[in-house]
Amino acid sequence: MNGGRLRAALPFAIVLAASSLAAACRRAPPPDATAPPTGTSPTTSPTGTPGTPGSSGNTPASFDKRALLRSVGECALSRYRHFDGAARGLRDAARAHATARTPENKTAFANAWKTAMASWQEAELFRLGPAASSTLPGGADLRDSIYAYPLFSRCKVEEQLVAKTYETPAFPTSLVSARGLGTLEYLAFYEAADNACSPTSPINANGSWAALTPEDLAQRKADYARASADDIAARASALVGAWDPAAGNFVRALAEPGTPGSPYATEADALNAVSDAMFYVEREVKDIKLARPLGVSPDCTTTRCPEAVESPWAHASNAHLRANLVAFRRIFEGCADDGSGLGFDDWLRAVGAGALADRMIAALANARAAVDALDVPLEQAIVTSPAKADALYAAVKALTDPLKTDFITVLDLELPKVSQGDND
C-alpha cells in the first residue's frame, strides 16, 4: 500500500544507478521540436492550454523545482511537529486512564485520540522519506508503526490482551496490525465483551477470554492503550527528528537530490516520491476508505459494506476524509491553511497548464464540499443517504482521474506502481 515503484525494491546502490540512467533516458523532444514551424500556432499542452508543452523537461528556468521540494519538506515537518504534540497529549491521557479509570479520564483519553488522529490524517499525505516503507529511498517504516491502515487485526489485539503482550519488551516490534492508532481506537471506543477470533483460536478454545472478568478486561485494555500510546509518541518524536534541520534534516535531503546524504539521485526521483505520496487520495481515500464501504470495490461482496469504514468505533471517518483532503491541498496548492504558498499548481502554471491546475483545484473544493454535505457518519450515510455517499465518491474520483492522467503526463512524472493499469 505504500505506492513504491518497482525499482524501489532494488538494493540502494542499484536504485541510484537505475535512477540516473532513467533520468538520462527520460522522454525529451529533439532540440528543435518545441519550436513550431513558421506560420503555425503555438504548441498546445495535454490540457488544451496554449503555451509551453506540458513536461517537466520543458519547465521554464524561472520555476525552481528544488524550491517546490523544499516547500513540501517544510510542510511535512510542520505536520509531523503538530502530530508530535498531539501524540504526547495522547500518551499522557492514556497513562492517566490506565492509572485511574474514572469516567473523566476515559473521556479525556478518547478525546486525545480524536485530536491525535485528526492531526495524523494530515500527516498521512506525506508518506515519503522516513515515514515510508524501508524498501523506498530514505524509508524507515515509521508511518506503519504509527498507523498501519488498512492493516488491523482485532483478533490479534484480543489475543494480546489475554497474553499481555503489551507488557513485554518485544511489543514495539510486534505486528503493526495490533499496534498504533487503529488499535487505540478499538481500545478507547469498543465497550462490548465479545471477541472477533474464531472458536478455534486459543483464547476461545481454552476459555482464557471467557475467564476474564469485566474489570480484568477493562484494565487490560487501559494498560494496552498506555503501551501503544507510549510507542506512538516515541515514533512521532523519531519522525520529527528525522526531518528536523537540526537533526536528521530530511528536509534538505528531499530538497537537494544528488547531494551527499540524499537518497534521491535526481530531481525527478525526489519529485516522483512526492507525487507517489499524493496518490494517497487515489489509493487509500478513493479505493479503500470509500470504494469498500460503498460496494464499489470487489472487496465488498454485498451491495454495500458500511462496516468497512475506516473508523467503525469512533465514527470519525468523515473527519479523516476531510483531513486527508486538506493535506492534499497543502501539497497541491500551498502549505498555509488558506492554500497559499508554493505548490504543484504553480509548477503546472509554469508549464502552461493553468487550466489543469484550475480544474484540479475546483475538483478538490467539490470533494471537500461533498464530505461536508454528510450530516451523519459515513457508515450511516451509506444506509440512510446513499446518494450523498455516492456523490462523495464521484467527487473524489473527479479529483483523482486527472491526477493519474493529465497531471502525471504534463509534469512528466511516473505513476506509482500500484496505480499502473488502474482504469477506474
C-alpha positions in Angstrom: 0.0 0.0 0.0 3.0 2.4 0.1 2.9 3.1 -3.6 6.5 2.4 -4.4 7.7 1.9 -7.9 9.2 -1.5 -8.8 12.7 -0.1 -8.8 12.4 0.8 -5.2 12.8 -2.8 -4.2 16.3 -2.9 -5.6 19.4 -2.5 -3.4 20.1 1.2 -2.8 23.2 1.4 -4.9 21.4 -0.2 -7.9 18.5 2.2 -7.3 20.8 5.2 -7.6 22.3 3.8 -10.8 18.9 3.0 -12.3 17.6 6.4 -11.4 20.5 8.2 -13.1 20.0 6.1 -16.2 16.3 6.7 -16.2 16.9 10.4 -15.9 19.3 10.3 -18.8 16.8 8.4 -20.9 13.7 10.4 -19.9 11.4 11.4 -22.7 12.6 14.6 -24.4 11.9 16.1 -27.8 14.7 16.8 -30.3 16.3 20.3 -29.6 14.2 22.0 -32.2 11.0 20.0 -31.7 9.5 22.5 -29.3 9.6 25.3 -31.9 6.5 25.2 -34.2 7.2 25.6 -37.9 6.9 29.1 -39.3 3.3 30.2 -39.6 1.9 27.6 -37.2 0.1 28.1 -33.9 1.9 27.7 -30.6 2.2 24.2 -29.1 -0.8 23.0 -27.1 -0.4 21.1 -23.8 -2.3 18.0 -23.0 -4.8 20.2 -21.1 -5.6 22.2 -24.1 -3.8 25.3 -22.8 -1.7 27.1 -25.5 1.9 27.7 -24.5 4.8 25.7 -23.3 4.5 21.9 -23.9 3.5 20.1 -20.7 6.5 18.3 -19.4 8.9 18.9 -16.6 11.7 18.8 -19.1 10.3 22.0 -20.6 9.8 23.8 -17.3 10.8 27.4 -17.6 14.1 28.2 -15.9 12.2 30.7 -13.7 10.4 27.8 -11.9 12.6 26.3 -9.1 11.7 22.7 -8.6 14.0 22.4 -5.7 12.2 25.2 -4.0 9.0 23.2 -4.5 10.7 20.2 -2.9 11.8 22.3 0.0 8.3 23.7 0.4 6.9 20.1 0.6 9.6 19.1 3.0 9.0 22.0 5.3 5.3 21.3 5.1 5.8 17.7 6.1 7.9 18.7 9.0 5.2 21.1 10.2 2.6 18.3 10.1 4.9 16.0 11.9 5.6 18.5 14.6 1.9 19.1 15.0 1.3 15.4 15.4 4.2 15.1 17.8 2.4 17.5 20.2 -0.9 15.6 19.8 0.9 12.2 20.4 2.4 13.5 23.6 -1.0 14.6 24.8 -2.4 11.2 23.8 0.4 9.4 25.7 -0.3 11.5 28.9 -4.1 10.8 28.7 -3.6 7.1 28.2 -1.3 6.9 31.2 -3.8 8.8 33.3 -6.6 6.5 32.2 -4.6 3.3 33.0 -3.7 4.7 36.4 -7.2 5.7 37.3 -10.1 4.5 35.2 -12.5 7.3 36.0 -15.2 8.4 33.6 -13.4 11.8 33.3 -10.1 10.1 32.4 -11.8 7.8 29.9 -13.4 10.7 28.2 -10.1 12.6 28.2 -8.3 9.6 26.6 -11.0 9.2 23.9 -10.8 13.0 23.1 -7.0 12.9 23.0 -7.2 10.0 20.5 -9.5 12.1 18.3 -7.1 15.1 18.4 -4.1 12.9 17.6 -5.9 11.1 14.8 -7.1 14.3 13.2 -3.5 15.5 13.1 -2.2 12.3 11.8 -4.7 12.1 9.0 -3.0 15.2 7.5 0.5 13.7 8.0 -0.7 10.6 6.1 -0.3 12.5 2.8 3.4 12.9 3.5 4.3 9.2 3.3 7.8 9.7 1.9 11.3 9.5 3.3 11.4 8.2 6.9 7.6 7.7 7.1 7.7 5.5 4.0 8.5 1.8 3.7 12.1 0.8 4.2 12.0 -0.6 0.6 11.9 3.0 -0.7 14.6 5.7 -0.7 15.1 7.1 2.7 12.3 4.9 4.1 12.3 3.9 7.8 8.8 2.3 8.2 7.7 5.0 10.8 4.3 5.5 9.3 3.1 1.9 9.7 4.2 1.8 13.3 2.1 4.9 14.0 -0.9 4.0 11.8 -0.9 0.8 9.7 -4.3 1.4 8.0 -5.8 -0.6 6.3 -4.0 -3.3 8.2 -5.7 -4.0 11.5 -6.4 -7.3 13.3 -9.0 -7.1 16.0 -8.5 -10.8 16.9 -4.7 -10.2 17.2 -5.4 -7.3 19.6 -7.7 -9.5 21.7 -5.2 -12.4 21.8 -2.6 -9.9 23.0 -5.0 -8.7 25.7 -5.1 -12.2 27.0 -1.4 -12.8 26.7 -0.5 -9.3 28.0 2.0 -9.0 25.1 1.9 -5.2 25.6 3.9 -5.7 28.8 6.8 -7.4 27.1 10.0 -5.8 25.6 9.0 -7.3 22.2 5.8 -5.2 22.0 7.3 -2.3 19.9 8.4 -4.8 17.3 5.2 -6.9 17.3 2.8 -6.9 14.3 1.8 -3.3 13.3 -1.8 -4.6 12.7 -2.1 -4.8 16.5 -0.4 -1.6 17.5 -0.8 2.1 16.7 -3.7 4.5 16.3 -6.0 1.9 14.8 -5.6 -0.3 17.8 -6.1 2.6 20.1 -9.5 3.4 18.5 -10.7 -0.1 19.4 -9.3 0.1 22.9 -10.8 3.5 23.5 -14.2 3.1 22.0 -15.3 -0.5 21.8 -17.1 -1.4 25.0 -18.6 -4.9 24.4 -17.1 -8.0 26.0 -17.1 -10.3 22.9 -14.1 -11.0 20.6 -13.6 -11.4 16.9 -11.5 -14.6 17.0 -12.7 -17.9 15.6 -13.8 -20.7 18.0 -10.6 -22.5 17.3 -8.4 -19.5 18.4 -6.6 -20.5 21.7 -8.3 -17.7 23.6 -11.7 -19.2 22.8 -10.7 -22.9 22.6 -9.1 -22.9 26.1 -11.5 -20.5 27.7 -8.9 -17.8 28.6 -11.0 -15.0 27.1 -14.2 -16.1 28.8 -12.3 -16.3 32.1 -11.6 -12.5 32.0 -13.9 -10.5 34.3 -15.3 -7.2 33.1 -12.9 -5.5 35.5 -9.9 -7.5 34.1 -10.8 -6.7 30.5 -11.3 -3.0 31.2 -7.9 -2.7 33.0 -6.1 -4.7 30.4 -7.5 -2.5 27.6 -6.3 0.6 29.5 -2.8 -0.9 30.0 -2.6 -2.0 26.4 -3.6 1.6 25.4 -0.9 3.0 27.6 1.8 0.8 26.0 0.5 1.7 22.5 0.4 5.4 23.2 3.9 5.3 24.6 5.1 3.6 21.4 3.3 6.1 19.2 4.7 9.1 21.0 8.2 7.6 20.6 7.7 7.1 16.9 6.3 10.6 16.5 9.4 12.1 18.1 11.7 10.0 15.9 9.8 11.2 12.8 10.3 14.8 13.7 14.0 14.2 14.5 14.5 12.5 11.1 13.1 15.6 9.3 14.4 18.4 11.6 17.2 20.5 10.1 18.9 20.4 13.5 18.9 16.6 13.5 18.4 14.2 10.6 17.5 17.0 8.2 15.5 15.0 5.6 14.1 18.4 4.5 17.5 19.1 3.0 17.7 15.5 1.6 14.5 16.0 -0.2 15.2 19.5 -1.5 18.8 18.7 -2.7 18.7 15.5 -4.6 22.0 14.3 -6.0 24.0 15.6 -3.0 25.7 13.6 -0.2 23.1 12.3 2.3 20.2 12.5 -0.1 18.6 9.1 -1.1 17.4 10.7 -4.4 19.8 10.7 -7.3 17.9 13.3 -9.3 15.2 15.9 -9.0 12.9 13.6 -10.9 13.4 10.9 -8.3 12.5 13.3 -5.4 9.5 14.8 -7.3 8.2 11.3 -8.0 8.5 10.4 -4.3 6.2 13.4 -3.5 3.9 12.6 -6.4 3.6 9.0 -5.1 2.6 10.4 -1.7 -0.1 12.5 -3.3 -1.7 9.3 -4.7 -2.9 8.6 -1.2 -6.2 10.2 -2.3 -6.4 7.7 -5.2 -5.4 4.5 -3.3 -6.4 4.9 0.3 -9.2 7.6 0.1 -11.0 6.6 -3.1 -10.2 2.9 -3.4 -10.3 1.8 0.2 -11.9 4.4 2.5 -14.8 5.0 0.1 -15.0 2.2 -2.5 -15.0 -0.7 0.0 -17.9 0.5 2.2 -19.8 1.8 -0.8 -19.7 -1.5 -2.5 -17.7 -0.2 -5.5 -14.7 -2.4 -4.6 -14.7 -6.1 -5.2 -13.5 -6.4 -1.6 -17.2 -5.8 -0.7 -19.1 -8.9 -1.7 -22.5 -7.5 -1.0 -24.3 -4.4 -2.3 -22.9 -2.2 0.5 -20.4 -2.8 3.3 -20.9 0.1 5.8 -19.0 -1.9 8.4 -15.9 -1.5 6.3 -15.5 2.3 7.0 -12.1 3.4 8.3 -13.4 4.4 11.8 -16.1 2.0 12.9 -15.9 2.6 16.6 -15.2 6.3 17.0 -17.4 7.1 13.9 -14.7 9.6 12.7 -14.4 8.5 9.1 -15.8 11.8 7.8 -13.3 13.8 9.8 -10.5 11.5 8.5 -11.5 12.1 4.9 -11.8 15.9 5.5 -8.2 16.0 6.9 -6.8 13.9 4.0 -8.2 16.4 1.5 -6.9 19.4 3.5 -3.4 17.8 3.4 -3.6 17.2 -0.4 -4.4 20.9 -0.7 -1.2 21.7 1.3 0.9 19.9 -1.3 -1.0 20.8 -4.4 -1.8 24.5 -3.7 0.4 25.5 -0.8 1.0 24.6 2.8 -0.7 27.5 4.5 -4.2 27.0 5.9 -5.6 29.1 3.2 -3.7 27.3 0.4 -1.2 29.9 -0.2 2.5 29.1 -0.7 4.4 27.2 -3.4 2.6 24.1 -4.7 2.3 21.8 -7.6 -0.3 24.1 -9.1 2.4 26.7 -9.5 4.5 24.1 -11.5 1.6 23.4 -13.7 1.1 27.0 -14.4 4.8 27.4 -15.2 4.5 24.8 -17.9 1.4 26.4 -19.4 -1.1 24.0 -17.8 -3.0 26.6 -15.8 -6.4 25.1 -17.0 -5.4 21.8 -15.5 -4.4 23.4 -12.2 -7.7 25.2 -12.0 -9.7 22.1 -12.8 -8.0 20.1 -10.1 -8.4 22.9 -7.5 -12.1 23.0 -8.4 -12.4 19.3 -8.1 -10.7 19.4 -4.7 -13.1 22.0 -3.5 -16.0 19.9 -4.7 -14.7 16.8 -2.9 -14.3 18.8 0.4 -17.9 20.1 0.0 -19.1 16.6 -0.6 -17.6 15.5 2.7 -19.1 18.4 4.5 -22.5 17.6 3.0 -22.6 14.4 5.0 -24.6 15.3 8.1 -24.2 11.8 9.7 -21.2 9.4 9.9 -20.3 7.8 6.6 -21.4 4.3 7.7 -24.9 5.7 8.4 -25.0 7.9 5.3 -24.3 4.8 3.2 -27.6 3.4 4.5 -29.8 6.4 5.0 -28.4 8.9 2.5 -26.8 6.7 -0.2 -27.0 9.5 -2.8 -24.8 11.7 -0.7 -22.3 8.9 -0.1 -22.1 8.1 -3.8 -21.7 11.8 -4.6 -18.7 11.9 -2.4 -17.1 9.0 -4.2 -17.8 10.7 -7.5 -16.3 14.0 -6.3 -13.1 12.3 -5.2 -12.9 10.4 -8.4 -13.2 13.7 -10.3 -10.0 14.8 -8.5 -8.0 11.5 -8.9 -8.8 10.9 -12.5 -6.8 14.0 -13.7 -4.2 13.2 -11.0 -3.3 9.9 -12.6 -3.6 11.1 -16.2 -3.0 14.7 -17.2 -1.1 15.7 -14.0 1.4 12.8 -14.5 1.7 13.4 -18.2 2.1 17.2 -18.1 4.8 17.2 -15.4 6.5 14.1 -16.9 6.1 12.2 -13.6 5.7 8.4 -13.1 2.6 6.6 -11.9 3.1 4.7 -8.6 3.4 1.0 -9.3 0.1 0.2 -7.7 -1.7 2.7 -9.9 -0.4 1.4 -13.2 -3.2 -0.2 -15.2 -5.9 1.2 -12.9 -8.6 2.5 -15.1 -11.4 3.1 -12.6 
